[in-house]
Amino acid sequence: TKVRNSQEGIEIAKGILYKNSNNKTVIFLSGGSTPTPLYKELANEQMLNVGAIAMVDDRYGPPMHPNSNELMITNTGLFKYCAMSNIPVYLTLKKYLSLTETAKEYDEKVRYLFKSFPKRIAILGIGTDGHIASLPAQVKSQKFRPQGRKLRLKVKSLEFVSFVRSFPVEPRVPRISLNMNALSLTDLLIVIVFGEDKKEGIKKALKTFFKGTVSKKTILITDQPVSPLARRGGKV
């Protein structure tokens, strides 16, 4: 969906969420500045009907550390609304656990959520380099094997969660993310991308991530032009 500005895009994304979610739905949230206005409006309007909220990805560290996505979303007021509405929230980060242990525990949570909720929605963004969630753009296969000799990201995958010790863009910190196995099993991927600086990132992401079955369940909301070839792949 091509929009004139970010506010129009947020309104469209909000309407899609209201229409497609209910108490049998789990919604996975990404961090970043782009979806922040969406989360604020969902918190203020208090109309979201959903069975559970979880995270798409986060930067490894103690719970609610300054650069975490969970702190960013907390500051929008959305988690407070969830608490008031008895909507359970499943976060990624755990105190005193290593990166590997944190990833394994979150993988167990995601497996539980996939079994418990028949409908799954994920809200995603695209980085300027083409990465989505915390999945580097250069990693194309479902098992996330680096392509080419120069790429040494050492991305490791569990059933539904992947983790990398040094992300290729700033901040270069360990990250934990839903992987393509998980995203391919979601019913709807809402990808929100605004800004001229994201134009090349969109092109890269469309070539690496949003192909095949994933593209057919993807709604791309952007203020940037999308090529006719990309339009044939999914709901853009």
C-alpha positions as CSV (number, residue, x, y, z in Angstrom):
1,T,0.0,0.0,0.0
2,K,1.5,3.3,-1.1
3,V,0.7,6.2,1.3
4,R,1.3,9.9,1.1
5,N,2.8,10.2,4.6
6,S,3.6,8.3,7.7
7,Q,0.4,9.3,9.5
8,E,-1.8,7.8,6.7
9,G,0.3,4.7,6.9
10,I,-0.2,4.4,10.7
11,E,-4.0,4.8,10.3
12,I,-4.0,2.0,7.7
13,A,-1.9,-0.3,9.9
14,K,-4.1,0.4,12.9
15,G,-7.3,-0.5,10.9
16,I,-5.8,-3.7,9.7
17,L,-5.0,-4.7,13.3
18,Y,-8.4,-3.9,14.5
19,K,-10.0,-5.8,11.7
20,N,-7.8,-8.9,11.8
21,S,-7.2,-9.5,15.6
22,N,-9.3,-11.0,18.3
23,N,-8.8,-12.9,21.6
24,K,-7.4,-15.9,19.6
25,T,-4.6,-13.7,18.1
26,V,-1.0,-13.2,19.2
27,I,0.7,-10.1,17.9
28,F,4.5,-9.9,17.7
29,L,5.9,-6.4,17.9
30,S,9.1,-4.9,16.4
31,G,10.9,-2.0,17.9
32,G,12.2,1.2,16.2
33,S,11.0,4.7,15.6
34,T,8.6,3.8,12.7
35,P,6.0,1.8,14.7
36,T,6.2,4.0,17.8
37,P,3.3,6.3,16.8
38,L,1.2,3.2,16.0
39,Y,1.8,1.7,19.5
40,K,1.0,5.1,21.1
41,E,-2.3,5.3,19.2
42,L,-3.2,1.7,20.1
43,A,-2.5,2.5,23.8
44,N,-4.5,5.8,23.7
45,E,-7.6,4.4,21.8
46,Q,-7.8,1.2,24.0
47,M,-9.6,-0.7,21.3
48,L,-7.1,-3.5,20.5
49,N,-8.7,-6.9,21.1
50,V,-6.0,-9.5,21.2
51,G,-5.1,-12.7,23.1
52,A,-1.4,-12.0,23.7
53,I,1.4,-9.7,22.8
54,A,5.0,-10.8,22.2
55,M,8.2,-9.4,20.7
56,V,9.6,-9.9,17.2
57,D,13.2,-9.2,18.3
58,D,15.3,-7.3,20.9
59,R,18.9,-6.3,21.7
60,Y,20.4,-8.7,24.2
61,G,20.9,-7.3,27.8
62,P,19.1,-7.1,31.1
63,P,15.4,-6.5,31.0
64,M,14.4,-2.9,30.1
65,H,17.9,-1.9,29.3
66,P,18.2,1.6,27.6
67,N,18.5,0.3,24.0
68,S,15.9,-2.5,24.3
69,N,12.8,-2.6,22.2
70,E,10.7,-3.7,25.2
71,L,11.6,-0.4,27.0
72,M,10.7,1.6,23.9
73,I,7.3,-0.1,23.6
74,T,6.8,0.3,27.4
75,N,7.3,4.1,27.0
76,T,4.4,4.2,24.4
77,G,2.0,3.1,27.1
78,L,0.9,0.0,25.1
79,F,2.1,-2.5,27.8
80,K,0.2,-0.5,30.4
81,Y,-3.0,-0.9,28.3
82,C,-2.3,-4.6,28.1
83,A,-2.0,-4.9,31.9
84,M,-5.3,-3.0,32.3
85,S,-7.0,-5.3,29.8
86,N,-5.5,-8.5,31.1
87,I,-3.6,-9.1,27.9
88,P,-0.5,-11.2,28.7
89,V,2.8,-9.8,27.3
90,Y,5.7,-12.1,26.6
91,L,9.1,-10.4,26.5
92,T,12.4,-11.7,25.3
93,L,15.0,-10.5,27.8
94,K,15.7,-12.3,31.1
95,K,18.0,-11.3,34.0
96,Y,21.1,-13.4,34.6
97,L,20.7,-15.5,31.4
98,S,23.4,-15.7,28.7
99,L,22.5,-14.9,25.1
100,T,22.1,-18.6,24.2
101,E,20.0,-19.3,27.3
102,T,17.8,-16.2,26.6
103,A,17.3,-17.3,23.0
104,K,16.4,-20.9,24.0
105,E,13.9,-19.6,26.6
106,Y,12.3,-17.3,24.1
107,D,12.1,-20.0,21.5
108,E,10.1,-22.1,24.1
109,K,7.8,-19.1,24.6
110,V,7.2,-18.7,20.9
111,R,6.5,-22.4,20.4
112,Y,3.9,-22.1,23.2
113,L,2.3,-19.1,21.6
114,F,2.1,-20.7,18.2
115,K,0.4,-23.7,19.8
116,S,-2.0,-21.6,21.9
117,F,-3.1,-19.0,19.4
118,P,-4.5,-20.1,16.0
119,K,-3.9,-16.6,14.5
120,R,-0.5,-14.8,14.5
121,I,0.3,-11.3,13.3
122,A,3.8,-9.7,13.2
123,I,4.6,-6.0,12.8
124,L,7.9,-5.5,11.0
125,G,10.1,-2.7,9.8
126,I,13.0,-2.6,7.3
127,G,16.4,-1.1,8.0
128,T,18.3,1.1,5.6
129,D,20.5,-1.9,4.8
130,G,17.5,-4.1,4.2
131,H,17.5,-6.0,7.5
132,I,14.1,-7.0,9.0
133,A,13.7,-7.5,12.8
134,S,17.2,-8.6,13.8
135,L,17.8,-10.7,10.7
136,P,20.7,-9.4,8.6
137,A,19.8,-8.7,5.0
138,Q,22.7,-10.7,3.7
139,V,21.5,-13.9,5.3
140,K,19.0,-15.4,2.8
141,S,18.4,-19.1,3.6
142,Q,15.9,-20.3,6.2
143,K,18.7,-21.8,8.2
144,F,20.6,-18.5,8.0
145,R,23.8,-19.8,6.7
146,P,26.1,-16.8,5.7
147,Q,26.3,-16.4,1.9
148,G,29.9,-15.9,0.7
149,R,33.3,-16.1,2.4
150,K,33.4,-12.5,3.6
151,L,30.2,-12.8,5.7
152,R,30.9,-14.1,9.2
153,L,27.8,-13.2,11.2
154,K,27.6,-16.6,13.0
155,V,23.8,-16.5,13.1
156,K,22.5,-19.4,15.1
157,S,19.0,-20.7,14.8
158,L,16.6,-22.6,17.0
159,E,13.2,-23.7,15.9
160,F,11.6,-20.3,15.8
161,V,14.2,-18.0,17.2
162,S,17.7,-16.9,15.9
163,F,20.5,-15.0,17.6
164,V,23.6,-13.2,16.4
165,R,26.5,-12.0,18.6
166,S,27.5,-9.0,16.6
167,F,24.9,-7.4,14.3
168,P,26.3,-5.8,11.1
169,V,24.8,-2.4,11.7
170,E,24.8,-0.1,14.7
171,P,24.5,-0.8,17.5
172,R,26.7,-3.8,17.0
173,V,25.3,-5.8,19.9
174,P,23.9,-9.3,20.3
175,R,20.4,-9.6,19.1
176,I,17.6,-12.2,19.3
177,S,14.9,-12.5,16.7
178,L,12.0,-14.5,15.3
179,N,13.5,-16.3,12.3
180,M,12.0,-17.1,8.9
181,N,10.5,-20.4,10.2
182,A,8.4,-18.3,12.6
183,L,7.6,-15.6,10.2
184,S,6.5,-18.1,7.5
185,L,4.0,-19.5,10.0
186,T,2.4,-16.2,10.8
187,D,-0.9,-15.4,9.1
188,L,-0.1,-11.7,8.5
189,L,3.0,-9.7,8.3
190,I,2.4,-5.9,8.5
191,V,5.6,-4.2,7.2
192,I,5.7,-0.5,7.9
193,V,8.5,1.5,6.2
194,F,8.7,5.3,5.9
195,G,11.4,7.7,4.6
196,E,13.6,8.3,1.6
197,D,16.5,6.6,3.4
198,K,14.6,3.3,3.3
199,K,14.2,3.1,-0.4
200,E,17.3,0.9,-1.0
201,G,16.5,-1.2,2.1
202,I,13.0,-2.0,0.7
203,K,14.6,-3.3,-2.5
204,K,17.0,-5.5,-0.7
205,A,14.4,-6.9,1.7
206,L,12.0,-7.7,-1.2
207,K,14.8,-9.7,-2.8
208,T,15.9,-11.6,0.3
209,F,13.0,-12.0,2.8
210,F,9.7,-11.3,1.2
211,K,9.5,-14.1,-1.4
212,G,7.3,-17.2,-1.9
213,T,4.8,-18.0,0.8
214,V,5.9,-15.1,3.0
215,S,5.2,-12.5,0.3
216,K,1.6,-13.7,0.0
217,K,0.8,-12.9,3.6
218,T,2.8,-9.6,3.6
219,I,1.2,-6.1,3.6
220,L,3.8,-3.5,2.9
221,I,2.8,0.0,3.9
222,T,5.3,2.7,2.7
223,D,5.6,6.2,1.4
224,Q,8.3,5.0,-1.1
225,P,7.8,3.8,-4.6
226,V,7.7,0.0,-5.1
227,S,8.6,-1.6,-8.4
228,P,6.0,-3.5,-10.5
229,L,8.1,-6.6,-10.1
230,A,7.9,-6.4,-6.3
231,R,4.1,-5.8,-6.6
232,R,3.6,-9.2,-8.2
233,G,5.2,-10.9,-5.2
234,G,2.7,-10.0,-2.4
235,K,0.4,-7.4,-1.0
236,V,2.3,-4.2,-1.5
